[in-house]
Amino acid sequence: MQQKFLVGLVVGLFAQMAFAVSPQTEKIQQETSESIIEISYPAEFSAQRVNEVITSFIQHKKIIFLRW
């Protein structure tokens, strides 16, 4: 059985807060409107690895939605 989660870059309230310090806010918002990635992984995929992926996105000022 595989689980899926959706990784999306959001152009909403939280994204505006996250990108507020960026001089390229407008460009980033244009790019994010089309940037949604769906990732499938085995059910035994470690929670630690999922957390590392999430942390990586957050460090790059991107916001993620998870859907299990």
Buried (B, 14 or more C-beta within 10 A) or exposed (E): EEBEBEBBBBBEEEBEEBBEEEEEBEEBBEEBEEEEEEEEBEEEBEEEEBEEBBEEBEEEBBBBEEEE
